[in-house]
Amino acid sequence: MTTLEINSIFNILSKISYIPVDEISAETDIFKDLDIDSLGIVETFVALERNFGVKLNPVLFTREDIQTPQKILHLISNAKNSA
């Protein structure tokens, strides 16, 4: 996990949730702590795809797969490696 990548995820989540970036950590629960709903997840996936240049299909992931920024980063890493 690079600092730049995780900070990019924090910034995306902050913009969508309106929670200050300094209140988001790698283990923040995006559903409980950031109150991101289904529309917010779609926005998050679009922003992640644009920012990281990967294709993510939200239908393929469970809520638990994307529950924290750290888990999101893991998905992005896997998407980059399989491309």
DSSP file (Angstrom, degrees, kcal/mol; ACC not computed):
  #  RESIDUE AA STRUCTURE BP1 BP2  ACC     N-H-->O    O-->H-N    N-H-->O    O-->H-N    TCO  KAPPA ALPHA  PHI   PSI    X-CA   Y-CA   Z-CA
    1    1 A M              0   0    0      0, 0.0     2,-0.2     0, 0.0    69,-0.0   0.000 360.0 360.0 360.0 116.8    0.0    0.0    0.0
    2    2 A T     >  -     0   0    0      1,-0.1     4,-2.3     0, 0.0     5,-0.2  -0.623 360.0-124.8 -89.6 153.6    1.6    3.2   -1.1
    3    3 A T  H  > S+     0   0    0     -2,-0.2     4,-2.4     1,-0.2     5,-0.2   0.888 111.1  53.4 -61.7 -40.2    0.8    6.5    0.7
    4    4 A L  H  > S+     0   0    0      2,-0.2     4,-1.9     1,-0.2    -1,-0.2   0.916 109.9  47.3 -62.5 -44.1   -0.2    8.1   -2.6
    5    5 A E  H  > S+     0   0    0      2,-0.2     4,-1.9     1,-0.2    -2,-0.2   0.939 114.4  44.6 -64.8 -47.5   -2.7    5.4   -3.4
    6    6 A I  H  X S+     0   0    0     -4,-2.3     4,-2.5     1,-0.2    -1,-0.2   0.883 112.6  52.4 -67.4 -36.6   -4.3    5.3    0.1
    7    7 A N  H  X S+     0   0    0     -4,-2.4     4,-2.5    -5,-0.2    -1,-0.2   0.866 106.7  54.0 -65.6 -35.1   -4.5    9.1    0.2
    8    8 A S  H  X S+     0   0    0     -4,-1.9     4,-2.2     2,-0.2    -2,-0.2   0.907 109.5  47.6 -63.4 -41.3   -6.2    9.1   -3.2
    9    9 A I  H  X S+     0   0    0     -4,-1.9     4,-2.7     2,-0.2     5,-0.2   0.919 110.5  51.8 -65.3 -43.4   -8.8    6.7   -1.8
   10   10 A F  H  X S+     0   0    0     -4,-2.5     4,-2.4     1,-0.2    -2,-0.2   0.919 110.2  49.4 -57.5 -44.2   -9.2    8.9    1.3
   11   11 A N  H  X S+     0   0    0     -4,-2.5     4,-2.2     2,-0.2    -1,-0.2   0.904 111.0  48.9 -64.3 -42.0   -9.8   11.9   -0.9
   12   12 A I  H  X S+     0   0    0     -4,-2.2     4,-1.9     1,-0.2    -2,-0.2   0.949 114.0  45.7 -61.4 -49.3  -12.4   10.2   -3.0
   13   13 A L  H  X S+     0   0    0     -4,-2.7     4,-2.5     1,-0.2     6,-0.4   0.862 111.0  53.7 -64.0 -35.8  -14.2    8.9    0.1
   14   14 A S  H  X S+     0   0    0     -4,-2.4     4,-2.1    -5,-0.2     5,-0.5   0.916 108.4  49.0 -64.6 -43.6  -14.0   12.4    1.7
   15   15 A K  H  < S+     0   0    0     -4,-2.2    -2,-0.2     1,-0.2    -1,-0.2   0.874 116.5  42.5 -63.9 -37.5  -15.6   14.1   -1.4
   16   16 A I  H  < S+     0   0    0     -4,-1.9    -2,-0.2    -5,-0.2    -1,-0.2   0.871 124.3  33.9 -78.1 -37.5  -18.4   11.6   -1.5
   17   17 A S  H  < S-     0   0    0     -4,-2.5    -2,-0.2    -5,-0.2    -3,-0.2   0.619  95.4-131.5 -94.1 -14.3  -19.1   11.4    2.2
   18   18 A Y     <  +     0   0    0     -4,-2.1    -3,-0.2     1,-0.3    -4,-0.1   0.724  62.5 136.6  63.9  22.9  -18.4   15.1    3.1
   19   19 A I        -     0   0    0     -5,-0.5    -1,-0.3    -6,-0.4    -2,-0.2  -0.866  65.5-102.4 -97.0 132.0  -16.2   13.7    6.0
   20   20 A P    >   -     0   0    0      0, 0.0     3,-2.2     0, 0.0     4,-0.2  -0.225  25.6-124.0 -55.6 141.2  -12.9   15.5    6.4
   21   21 A V  G >  S+     0   0    0      1,-0.3     3,-1.7     2,-0.2    -8,-0.0   0.811 108.7  63.2 -57.7 -33.0  -10.0   13.5    5.0
   22   22 A D  G 3  S+     0   0    0      1,-0.3    -1,-0.3    -8,-0.0   -12,-0.0   0.560  97.8  58.0 -73.5  -5.3   -8.1   13.7    8.3
   23   23 A E  G <  S+     0   0    0     -3,-2.2     2,-0.4     2,-0.0    -1,-0.3   0.331  92.2  85.6-100.6   5.1  -11.0   11.7    9.9
   24   24 A I    <   +     0   0    0     -3,-1.7     2,-0.2    -4,-0.2   -14,-0.1  -0.908  54.4 175.5-110.3 132.8  -10.6    8.8    7.5
   25   25 A S    >   -     0   0    0     -2,-0.4     3,-1.4   -15,-0.0    45,-0.1  -0.744  48.6 -94.3-125.1 176.2   -8.1    6.0    8.1
   26   26 A A  T 3  S+     0   0    0      1,-0.3    44,-2.1    -2,-0.2    45,-0.3   0.759 126.2  45.0 -62.4 -24.7   -7.3    2.7    6.4
   27   27 A E  T 3  S+     0   0    0     42,-0.2    -1,-0.3    41,-0.1     2,-0.1   0.306  80.2 131.0-104.1   7.9   -9.7    0.9    8.7
   28   28 A T    <   -     0   0    0     -3,-1.4     2,-0.7     1,-0.1    42,-0.1  -0.408  61.1-126.2 -61.7 132.0  -12.6    3.3    8.6
   29   29 A D     >> -     0   0    0      1,-0.2     4,-2.0    39,-0.1     5,-1.2  -0.735  17.0-157.3 -80.9 113.8  -15.9    1.5    7.9
   30   30 A I  T  45S+     0   0    0     37,-2.8     6,-2.2    -2,-0.7    -1,-0.2   0.737  89.2  44.8 -69.9 -20.4  -17.2    3.4    4.8
   31   31 A F  T  45S+     0   0    0     36,-0.4     4,-0.4     4,-0.2    -1,-0.2   0.917 124.8  27.7 -86.6 -49.0  -20.8    2.3    5.6
   32   32 A K  T  45S+     0   0    0      2,-0.1    -2,-0.2     3,-0.1    -4,-0.0   0.945 131.5  33.2 -77.5 -50.7  -20.9    3.0    9.4
   33   33 A D  T  <5S+     0   0    0     -4,-2.0    -3,-0.2     1,-0.2    -1,-0.1   0.837 131.5  29.8 -80.4 -34.5  -18.4    5.8    9.8
   34   34 A L  S   <S-     0   0    0     -5,-1.2    -1,-0.2     2,-0.1    -3,-0.2   0.525  93.5-136.1-104.5  -8.3  -18.9    7.6    6.5
   35   35 A D        +     0   0    0     -4,-0.4     2,-0.5    -6,-0.3    -4,-0.2   0.863  37.6 172.4  56.2  40.4  -22.5    6.7    5.9
   36   36 A I        -     0   0    0     -6,-2.2    -1,-0.2     4,-0.1     2,-0.1  -0.697  11.9-163.9 -82.5 127.7  -21.9    5.9    2.2
   37   37 A D     >  -     0   0    0     -2,-0.5     4,-2.0     1,-0.0     5,-0.2  -0.253  40.0 -78.2-100.4-170.8  -25.1    4.4    0.6
   38   38 A S  H  > S+     0   0    0      1,-0.2     4,-1.8     2,-0.2     5,-0.1   0.878 131.5  48.6 -62.1 -39.2  -25.6    2.5   -2.6
   39   39 A L  H  > S+     0   0    0      1,-0.2     4,-2.4     2,-0.2    -1,-0.2   0.902 110.0  53.2 -65.9 -39.3  -25.5    5.6   -4.8
   40   40 A G  H  > S+     0   0    0      1,-0.2     4,-2.4     2,-0.2    -2,-0.2   0.845 105.6  54.5 -62.4 -34.3  -22.3    6.7   -3.0
   41   41 A I  H  X S+     0   0    0     -4,-2.0     4,-2.7     2,-0.2    -1,-0.2   0.915 107.5  49.3 -65.9 -42.6  -20.8    3.3   -3.8
   42   42 A V  H  X S+     0   0    0     -4,-1.8     4,-2.3     2,-0.2    -2,-0.2   0.935 112.4  47.9 -61.5 -45.3  -21.5    3.8   -7.4
   43   43 A E  H  X S+     0   0    0     -4,-2.4     4,-2.4     1,-0.2    -2,-0.2   0.894 111.1  52.1 -60.5 -40.0  -19.9    7.2   -7.3
   44   44 A T  H  X S+     0   0    0     -4,-2.4     4,-2.7     2,-0.2    -2,-0.2   0.929 109.3  48.6 -62.7 -46.4  -16.9    5.7   -5.4
   45   45 A F  H  X S+     0   0    0     -4,-2.7     4,-2.6     2,-0.2    -2,-0.2   0.901 111.2  49.9 -62.6 -41.5  -16.4    3.0   -8.1
   46   46 A V  H  X S+     0   0    0     -4,-2.3     4,-2.2     1,-0.2    -1,-0.2   0.934 113.3  46.2 -61.8 -45.7  -16.6    5.6  -10.9
   47   47 A A  H  X S+     0   0    0     -4,-2.4     4,-2.7     2,-0.2    -2,-0.2   0.894 112.4  50.5 -65.1 -40.0  -14.0    7.8   -9.1
   48   48 A L  H  X S+     0   0    0     -4,-2.7     4,-2.9     2,-0.2     6,-0.4   0.918 110.0  50.1 -64.0 -43.1  -11.7    4.8   -8.4
   49   49 A E  H  X>S+     0   0    0     -4,-2.6     4,-1.6     1,-0.2     5,-0.5   0.921 114.7  43.9 -61.8 -43.7  -11.8    3.7  -12.0
   50   50 A R  H  <5S+     0   0    0     -4,-2.2    -2,-0.2    -5,-0.2    -1,-0.2   0.923 118.0  44.1 -66.2 -43.8  -11.0    7.2  -13.2
   51   51 A N  H  <5S+     0   0    0     -4,-2.7    -2,-0.2     1,-0.2    -1,-0.2   0.884 125.7  29.3 -71.4 -40.0   -8.3    7.8  -10.7
   52   52 A F  H  <5S-     0   0    0     -4,-2.9    -1,-0.2    -5,-0.2    -2,-0.2   0.507  98.7-124.7-103.6  -5.5   -6.5    4.4  -10.9
   53   53 A G  T  <5 +     0   0    0     -4,-1.6     2,-0.3    -5,-0.3    -3,-0.2   0.848  67.6 124.8  66.8  34.3   -7.2    3.5  -14.5
   54   54 A V      < -     0   0    0     -5,-0.5     2,-0.6    -6,-0.4    -1,-0.2  -0.818  60.9-123.3-120.9 163.0   -8.9    0.1  -13.6
   55   55 A K        -     0   0    0     -2,-0.3     2,-0.4    24,-0.1    -9,-0.1  -0.941  29.9-178.9-108.2 120.9  -12.2   -1.4  -14.4
   56   56 A L        -     0   0    0     -2,-0.6    -7,-0.1   -11,-0.2     3,-0.1  -0.978  17.0-154.4-121.7 129.1  -14.2   -2.5  -11.3
   57   57 A N    >   -     0   0    0     -2,-0.4     3,-2.0     1,-0.1     4,-0.3  -0.888   5.2-157.8-102.7 107.1  -17.6   -4.1  -11.6
   58   58 A P  G >  S+     0   0    0      0, 0.0     3,-1.1     0, 0.0    -1,-0.1   0.745  88.4  67.1 -58.3 -23.9  -19.5   -3.3   -8.3
   59   59 A V  G 3  S+     0   0    0      1,-0.2    -2,-0.0    -3,-0.1    -3,-0.0   0.772  94.6  58.4 -66.9 -25.3  -21.8   -6.4   -8.9
   60   60 A L  G <  S+     0   0    0     -3,-2.0     2,-0.4     2,-0.0    -1,-0.2   0.564  97.2  73.7 -82.2  -8.2  -18.8   -8.7   -8.3
   61   61 A F    <   -     0   0    0     -3,-1.1     2,-0.1    -4,-0.3    -5,-0.0  -0.853  69.7-139.4-114.3 142.4  -18.0   -7.4   -4.8
   62   62 A T     >  -     0   0    0     -2,-0.4     4,-0.8     1,-0.1     3,-0.4  -0.455  34.5-103.9 -86.5 167.2  -19.7   -7.9   -1.5
   63   63 A R  T >4 S+     0   0    0      1,-0.2     3,-0.8     2,-0.2    -1,-0.1   0.885 124.0  53.7 -55.6 -40.9  -20.2   -5.2    1.1
   64   64 A E  G >4 S+     0   0    0      1,-0.2     3,-1.0     2,-0.2     4,-0.2   0.814  99.2  62.6 -67.0 -30.2  -17.4   -6.8    3.1
   65   65 A D  G 34 S+     0   0    0     -3,-0.4    -1,-0.2     1,-0.2    10,-0.2   0.774 116.5  29.6 -64.5 -26.0  -15.0   -6.6    0.1
   66   66 A I  G << S+     0   0    0     -4,-0.8    -1,-0.2    -3,-0.8    -2,-0.2   0.078  84.6 115.7-121.8  22.3  -15.3   -2.8    0.0
   67   67 A Q  S <  S+     0   0    0     -3,-1.0   -37,-2.8   -38,-0.1   -36,-0.4   0.763  78.4  26.6 -69.9 -27.8  -15.9   -2.0    3.7
   68   68 A T  S  > S-     0   0    0     -4,-0.2     4,-2.3   -39,-0.2     5,-0.2  -0.914  80.1-113.0-133.0 158.7  -12.7   -0.1    4.4
   69   69 A P  H  > S+     0   0    0      0, 0.0     4,-2.5     0, 0.0     5,-0.2   0.864 118.5  56.7 -56.9 -35.3  -10.2    1.9    2.3
   70   70 A Q  H  > S+     0   0    0    -44,-2.1     4,-1.8     2,-0.2   -43,-0.1   0.913 107.9  46.2 -63.9 -42.0   -7.6   -0.8    2.9
   71   71 A K  H  > S+     0   0    0    -45,-0.3     4,-1.9     2,-0.2    -1,-0.2   0.875 111.2  52.8 -67.5 -37.3   -9.9   -3.4    1.4
   72   72 A I  H  X S+     0   0    0     -4,-2.3     4,-2.3     1,-0.2    -2,-0.2   0.916 107.6  51.6 -62.7 -43.1  -10.6   -1.1   -1.5
   73   73 A L  H  X S+     0   0    0     -4,-2.5     4,-2.6     1,-0.2    -1,-0.2   0.887 107.0  53.8 -61.6 -38.7   -6.9   -0.7   -2.1
   74   74 A H  H  X S+     0   0    0     -4,-1.8     4,-2.3     2,-0.2    -1,-0.2   0.909 108.4  49.3 -61.5 -42.8   -6.5   -4.5   -2.2
   75   75 A L  H  X S+     0   0    0     -4,-1.9     4,-2.4   -10,-0.2    -2,-0.2   0.901 110.9  49.9 -62.9 -41.2   -9.2   -4.7   -4.9
   76   76 A I  H  X S+     0   0    0     -4,-2.3     4,-2.4     2,-0.2    -2,-0.2   0.917 109.7  51.1 -64.0 -43.5   -7.5   -2.0   -6.9
   77   77 A S  H  X S+     0   0    0     -4,-2.6     4,-2.2     1,-0.2    -2,-0.2   0.916 111.3  48.1 -60.2 -43.6   -4.2   -3.9   -6.6
   78   78 A N  H  X S+     0   0    0     -4,-2.3     4,-1.8     1,-0.2    -1,-0.2   0.895 110.5  51.5 -63.8 -40.3   -5.8   -7.1   -7.8
   79   79 A A  H  X S+     0   0    0     -4,-2.4     4,-0.6     1,-0.2    -2,-0.2   0.892 111.0  48.0 -64.6 -39.4   -7.5   -5.3  -10.7
   80   80 A K  H >< S+     0   0    0     -4,-2.4     3,-0.6     1,-0.2    -1,-0.2   0.898 112.2  49.4 -66.5 -39.8   -4.1   -3.8  -11.8
   81   81 A N  H 3< S+     0   0    0     -4,-2.2    -2,-0.2     1,-0.2    -1,-0.2   0.794 111.8  47.4 -71.4 -27.9   -2.4   -7.2  -11.5
   82   82 A S  H 3<        0   0    0     -4,-1.8    -1,-0.2     1,-0.2    -2,-0.2   0.522 360.0 360.0 -91.3  -4.7   -5.0   -9.0  -13.5
   83   83 A A    <<        0   0    0     -4,-0.6    -1,-0.2    -3,-0.6    -2,-0.1   0.469 360.0 360.0 -80.1 360.0   -5.1   -6.4  -16.3
